[in-house]
């Protein structure tokens, strides 16, 4: 199949590549760019394991073609920590509050929560639950994921994270 | 020494051992997207496999034409049963003593059965080629209702075994019959039920569901022709068993097979068995000489690998008028689908279903199970429970509620009256188990006090009155469940898989600096083994958990084990870990005695060191002993400090719990709102309370999913209705209730650290608790048993049938 040239920014770095027009963004990220953080869980865009940030919005990268991201800016879980390796408040929160078990949904969940907190830095519990409703987790029952996001929201706003989450 | 001597408490805290809420080691890589799951693996020259599936539930294959697929650029080969047959690989043995078609030979027996395997350069081309394979079918009559499997004119499903009168578990009653299994005292039970003052009888069906972990089943097979060696990476809950099975099937010597289970994205029983995808990938790698990757998509996952339940249980209880149970009789019709691929210990075709007498003191009981074939996917796995234990718990907990209703008793009161008493442990159940320990009454009381049970019942009464007066359209339901699990399979005297006793193992090596690597025969799929096993070793050996690496899943390096399912890691692997550590500590004691120039009997253990009795200043820390083990051992002693233990448990463990749930049911919409869910669990000694709580949250959420919506449903023609996340109920954060957790601690008397296992309890107790709550809401209107799942439609239908819609 004929290939198309795409350029985009992925986690701050410029990349260019040839892709089949039908190549899904998730396969482009995972197989051509070796960014295996985002996962594939359902093929029907229900589970959100493949969630990445595209031009300031959360997208399920299994339902976006790589060519649709042409010229865009993509951020995956691999781009969330600071350049010096310091973990993002969300990454810290998920570990502190036991917001993950098998870890398979975690990259998508954190990437989604990242955008959620950009849109709404002080979400209520209900807003968090609705905000992550596009991301499924089979292990945690969500309760500690909610706490993890509360932890991060508090930390990012300068409050004492743990107290806020508990 | 200048440093301030730490107190004993500080030394204990530094270890991060058992009982503390140690943060998980695994999370550091997972939160950065650096987990290493099967589909992340990329090998040079790797190619991809994909299946052609049957659109029919039952059909004869007239012709397979793969020429168009083979002509597609990028397609390397197309395998069919005809290619596998000369290798005797078109069928594979199942763990249940049956065989399962790897690729359908003459017939397909369930919708989406694997018919051909495409091997192509990339996954897109493989998917294209799937569409190009032309298969001609002749449709045959279908059986989807297990109650119709053994009728006189039922179609023959398994032609390959239709004349076999003996199955893996004795005589077969019909060509669609798999096995009959019975246990207990038939005569005594029949007579006790006959004489009983009160009896209840109900068909209690547990619908077909699927574990659906977020990561599907997948593997990469790589055969090295020069060395004659196979490396198989895969989503394996039991990697060693997979290695042995792979060797028996492929005839590749077992030492030339390297099975590796990397990080696994949830298992819940789905990843215990062997599937056609694994066999086809191995064959494809041998044929092509290249690594082959196979990754299930979600529809394949829900429709081909490992369903659970589909148990149709007719339960009868005999009791006295004042509510003392006198007998239990259960008949089960077990729908096993097209092949008996249950992942049970070999001698237990119905798993441990005979835990069905539950937490109650039944003087006599009898159970019979008939397994039958239908045109449905094979499986019968233990979806987040020990083998058939959730079925048993659902059965007895519903039946007890139904009895309470008939007696006009409160369901909690009926339970309290019949719970096994503390002084009866170890308790011999009428169905053959020896329950190890428990204080059921204390747990029940704690649960009822915590939720204010009496007040809730009062509120319910006044709301029922208000409903009858037409002041509200909501019904309030209170669900009570008291469950006893049976986990940690199991003692070699009665538990094996294909002849391999169900022990588990640990190997611990102490390096000269006191750092540790330990390897286990179990395999985490999210349970946090890297964190918790290290806590056990830390406490046993007095070395900080942060200095201990835990490794699982590589069959070349890990000692043989039977894997992780049925909550067996802590009861078996955890015990092996403690026992291996104790061997090391015994040797360390001798080294310490040598270093301190005292008799080893003059030493006592103190957190992280051996000290001289009566002279605690004279001591050697474990770290010092580790160093000495490599240069100053007593004369004649082997240097080094390591041990391996294969732990054959003397008994199973019996975690238990008391759950209470409050729901509000809108009779006009059928919406069931969970107002409150309280779960008290007793899993014996608690290794990491944070992880326990997390597992309970997760198990309750899966119980919620099963009770309130999950169902793998076939229509009359054998078509699956909705095998994707569009239709199969996966609760999101919005509908998932909030969980309240609590505990009591009754250590297991036979386990080295007293732990019982916990991951599956919430599913076992949760399902009947939700079901009882919904049933409880309706029962004052005369309803006795409403079948799961309690989705809005069904609940609305119940209200409709009760005439609540005017």
Interface residues (C-beta under 8 A of the other chain):
Chain A: X20 X22 X23 X27 X30 X31 X34 X35 X36 X37 X38 X39 X40 X41 X42 X43 X44 X46 X47 X49 X76 X77 X78 X81 X87 X90 X91 X92 X94 X95 X96 X98 X100 X101 X102 X103 X104 X105 X106 X107 X110 X128 X129 X130 X132 X133 X134 X135 X136 X137 X138 X139 X140 X141 X142 X143 X144 X145 X146
Chain B: X23 X24 X26 X27 X28 X29 X30 X31 X32 X33 X34 X35 X37 X39 X40 X42 X123 X124 X212 X213 X214 X215 X216 X263 X264 X265 X266 X268 X295 X297 X298 X299 X525 X526 X527 X528 X690 X691 X693 X694 X695 X697 X698 X700 X701 X702 X724 X725 X726 X730 X732 X733 X734 X736 X738 X739
